Amino acid sequence: MANSVVWLRDDLRLADNPALTAAARHGGQIAVLYVLDEESEGIRPLGSASKWWLHHSLESLATQLAAIGGTLILRRGCARQAVLDVVAEAEADAVFWNRRYGLAERRVDAALKEELADANIDAESFQANLLYEPWTIRTGAGGPYKVFTPFWRACNDAGEPRAPLSAPEQIRSPQAASEALGSWQLLPTNPDWSPGLGSEWTPGEDGANNRLAEFFDRQAREYATDRDFPAIEATSRLSPHLRFGEISPFQIRHALRSLPAAADKDLQVFRSELGWREFCWHLLYFNPDLATTNYRPMFDRFAWDSPSTAGTAAEIKAWRRGRTGYPLVDAGMRQLWQTGWMHNRIRMVTASFLVKNLLIDWRIGEQWFWDTLVDADAANNPANWQWVAGSGADASPYFRIFNPVTQSRKFDPDGLYLRRYVPELASLGARSIHEPWKTPDDAGSYPAPLVELGASRERALDAYAALKEGR
Ligand SMILES: Cc1cc2nc3c(=O)[nH]c(=O)nc-3n(C[C@H](O)[C@H](O)[C@H](O)COP(=O)(O)OP(=O)(O)OC[C@H]3O[C@@H](n4cnc5c(N)ncnc54)[C@H](O)[C@@H]3O)c2cc1C
C-alpha cells in the first residue's frame, strides 16, 4: 500500500487535523513533516518569541506522535524541495496539508500542488485553522467585508461550523532522516531571556487543552465583565496556542456548546472575539500587505516622526523597555518582555501611546510586537495595529486617543497590575500610583513622563487634521 506525507505548518496538533485524518484514511505509512522555511519568497521570518514557542511546540508534538507510533521529520530550507525530498524518501503517492491564507504561503502551496500533480502525486488541502474560509464570506455586492459587525453576522448566517475530528489512535511512519531540533537554534542564548516565558506557558496540544479547560472551569463565566481588567486572569490566553494551531477554532467553538446557558452573555462576547480573529484573516487574505501598507491609503501621507532622529530613537527605546514614565504603558511593555504576552486592553493603550502620543509609525510597533509576542500572528497583529493607528479597516476613530492615566484608574484601580510589572512603584498607594510624577520622592528611579499627555494629544490631532485637509 502506498504511503503519504502530512506536511504540518500552523497546525501542530493531532486532534481535529483534517490532513492527518485524510492520511490515516489513505492507509500505508505516514511521514509527518515540519519544514522551517526561511527561504521561500515573501515568507515573513518568525520573531524571537515565536521561535521559542515553535521549539517547544515541536518537541511536544514529537512526543505525542511517538505515543501513537509515529515520528516527526524535521527539515530546514525551501519547503517545496523539502516536501519533494520526503515524498521520494517515503515512497509516498499522496501529500496532505491544511490551508494557509497569507499570499506568499498560498503561492508556495499552489506551485507545489502543480508540481506534485505533474509527478502523479495526489495533493489535497483542507480547511482547519479558520471557521470560515475568507473567500466564502462576501458582501451583497460580492466583495470582501470592511466592517466587523456585518462580517460576523454573515459568518453566523453561513451556519454552524463542523464538529472537530478525533486524533488518529495509531499511525506508522516510514524511515526518513530528520534534522535535530536543537540544531535549528530557535532558543535564545547569550542572554537567555526566556525563563519568564517558560514559567508562564506550556506550548503544545496538551497545554492548549489545559488552558481551555481552565478557562471554562474558572473564568468563562465572568469573561464579558472581567476581560478588561489586566490584573484578573479573565481571558483564555489561548492566543499562542491558536497561532501555532495546537488547538483549532472548531474545537473551541464545539466545546463552548457544552457550557451552561447561564454563561450565555459571556460566551457570546468570547465567540465574537474569535470572530475578530476570523475578520483579521479575512482582511489579510484580501490585503496581503497588511503588515507593511496602510489599509487606508490616505495614511500614506501621515507625518510620522522620523525614527532616525536622536529624539525619536530615544522615545522608541523608552517605549520598548517600559520606561515612558506612564505606569500602565510601562507595565504592559514589561509584561510583554517578561512573558511574551500582553493583555488586550494594554495592547491598545501601549499601541495608542506609540502611534498617537509619540507620533511614531505603527509599523515600528507592529514589528516589535512581532518579535516579542508568543502569539505574534500574521493577520491579528497588523490588523490590530492599523485599527489603533486609524489607518485600518473598521478602525478606531482617530480622535480616540487612549489616556493611559484614565485607563489605569479605570481598569487597574488598586494598581495591582502596575505593582506586579513596575516594582519601583510598589510602595505608592492606589491613588498616587497612576501618576507617580506627582509624588516624585516615592517613585525612586522611575522615569519622569516622556511627553505631556495633553500637548501630545493635540499634536496628534493636528497631524490628523493636516492629513484630512491635505496640508
Ligand atoms: C496592537 C495589538 C496587537 C495585537 N497583536 C496580536 C497578535 O499578534 N496575535 C493575536 O493573536 N492577537 C493580537 N491582538 C489581539 C488580542 O490582544 C489578543 O488576541 C488577545 O489579547 C489574546 O489573549 P487571549 O487569548 O486571552 O484572548 P481572549 O480574550 O481569550 O480571546 C480569545 C481569542 O480570540 C482572538 N482575539 C481576541 N481579541 C482579538 C482581536 N482584537 N483581534 C483578533 N483576534 C482576537 C484570539 O485568537 C484570542 O486568543 C493584538 C491586539 C492589539 C491591540
The ligand as a Tripos MOL2 file, in Angstrom:
@<TRIPOS>MOLECULE
LIG
   53    58     1     0     0
SMALL
NO_CHARGES

@<TRIPOS>ATOM
      1 C1         -1.8190   46.3500   18.9870 C.3       1 LIG1
      2 C2         -2.3920   44.9470   19.0840 C.ar      1 LIG1
      3 C3         -1.6690   43.8700   18.5980 C.ar      1 LIG1
      4 C4         -2.2000   42.5800   18.6640 C.ar      1 LIG1
      5 N1         -1.4550   41.5150   18.1740 N.ar      1 LIG1
      6 C5         -1.9710   40.2590   18.2120 C.ar      1 LIG1
      7 C6         -1.2330   39.1510   17.7160 C.ar      1 LIG1
      8 O1         -0.1210   39.2800   17.1740 O.2       1 LIG1
      9 N2         -1.7890   37.9150   17.8410 N.ar      1 LIG1
     10 C7         -3.0240   37.7190   18.3860 C.ar      1 LIG1
     11 O2         -3.4800   36.5650   18.4670 O.2       1 LIG1
     12 N3         -3.7540   38.7580   18.8330 N.ar      1 LIG1
     13 C8         -3.2700   40.0110   18.7810 C.ar      1 LIG1
     14 N4         -4.0170   41.0550   19.2890 N.ar      1 LIG1
     15 C9         -5.3990   40.8030   19.7160 C.3       1 LIG1
     16 C10        -5.6070   40.4590   21.2020 C.3       1 LIG1
     17 O3         -4.9470   41.3930   22.0130 O.3       1 LIG1
     18 C11        -5.1350   39.0500   21.5740 C.3       1 LIG1
     19 O4         -5.6590   38.1150   20.6740 O.3       1 LIG1
     20 C12        -5.5830   38.6640   22.9780 C.3       1 LIG1
     21 O5         -5.0910   39.5890   23.9270 O.3       1 LIG1
     22 C13        -5.0690   37.2790   23.3090 C.3       1 LIG1
     23 O6         -5.3740   36.9200   24.6040 O.3       1 LIG1
     24 P1         -6.4350   35.7740   24.9080 P.3       1 LIG1
     25 O7         -6.1050   34.5560   24.1230 O.co2     1 LIG1
     26 O8         -6.5160   35.6410   26.3800 O.co2     1 LIG1
     27 O9         -7.7550   36.4160   24.3330 O.3       1 LIG1
     28 P2         -9.3070   36.0860   24.6120 P.3       1 LIG1
     29 O10        -9.9430   37.3390   25.0930 O.co2     1 LIG1
     30 O11        -9.4670   34.8850   25.4400 O.co2     1 LIG1
     31 O12        -9.8420   35.8310   23.1360 O.3       1 LIG1
     32 C14        -9.8820   34.5340   22.5360 C.3       1 LIG1
     33 C15        -9.1950   34.5600   21.1920 C.3       1 LIG1
     34 O13        -9.8620   35.4600   20.3070 O.3       1 LIG1
     35 C16        -8.9020   36.0550   19.4290 C.3       1 LIG1
     36 N5         -8.9230   37.5110   19.6290 N.ar      1 LIG1
     37 C17        -9.2480   38.1950   20.7360 C.ar      1 LIG1
     38 N6         -9.1710   39.5250   20.5210 N.ar      1 LIG1
     39 C18        -8.7900   39.6760   19.2350 C.ar      1 LIG1
     40 C19        -8.5390   40.8000   18.4070 C.ar      1 LIG1
     41 N7         -8.6690   42.0620   18.8410 N.pl3     1 LIG1
     42 N8         -8.1490   40.5790   17.1300 N.ar      1 LIG1
     43 C20        -8.0130   39.3300   16.6470 C.ar      1 LIG1
     44 N9         -8.2400   38.2280   17.3870 N.ar      1 LIG1
     45 C21        -8.6290   38.3940   18.6590 C.ar      1 LIG1
     46 C22        -7.5460   35.4980   19.8070 C.3       1 LIG1
     47 O14        -7.2590   34.4130   18.9560 O.3       1 LIG1
     48 C23        -7.7610   35.0440   21.2470 C.3       1 LIG1
     49 O15        -6.8870   34.0170   21.6420 O.3       1 LIG1
     50 C24        -3.4830   42.3710   19.2380 C.ar      1 LIG1
     51 C25        -4.1950   43.4630   19.7340 C.ar      1 LIG1
     52 C26        -3.6540   44.7340   19.6660 C.ar      1 LIG1
     53 C27        -4.4610   45.8930   20.1950 C.3       1 LIG1
@<TRIPOS>BOND
     1     1     2 1
     2     2     3 ar
     3     2    52 ar
     4     3     4 ar
     5     4     5 ar
     6     4    50 ar
     7     5     6 ar
     8     6     7 ar
     9     6    13 1
    10     7     8 2
    11     7     9 ar
    12     9    10 ar
    13    10    11 2
    14    10    12 ar
    15    12    13 ar
    16    13    14 ar
    17    14    15 1
    18    14    50 ar
    19    15    16 1
    20    16    17 1
    21    16    18 1
    22    18    19 1
    23    18    20 1
    24    20    21 1
    25    20    22 1
    26    22    23 1
    27    23    24 1
    28    24    25 2
    29    24    26 1
    30    24    27 1
    31    27    28 1
    32    28    29 2
    33    28    30 1
    34    28    31 1
    35    31    32 1
    36    32    33 1
    37    33    34 1
    38    33    48 1
    39    34    35 1
    40    35    36 1
    41    35    46 1
    42    36    37 ar
    43    36    45 ar
    44    37    38 ar
    45    38    39 ar
    46    39    40 ar
    47    39    45 ar
    48    40    41 1
    49    40    42 ar
    50    42    43 ar
    51    43    44 ar
    52    44    45 ar
    53    46    47 1
    54    46    48 1
    55    48    49 1
    56    50    51 ar
    57    51    52 ar
    58    52    53 1
@<TRIPOS>SUBSTRUCTURE
     1 LIG1         1 GROUP 0 **** ****
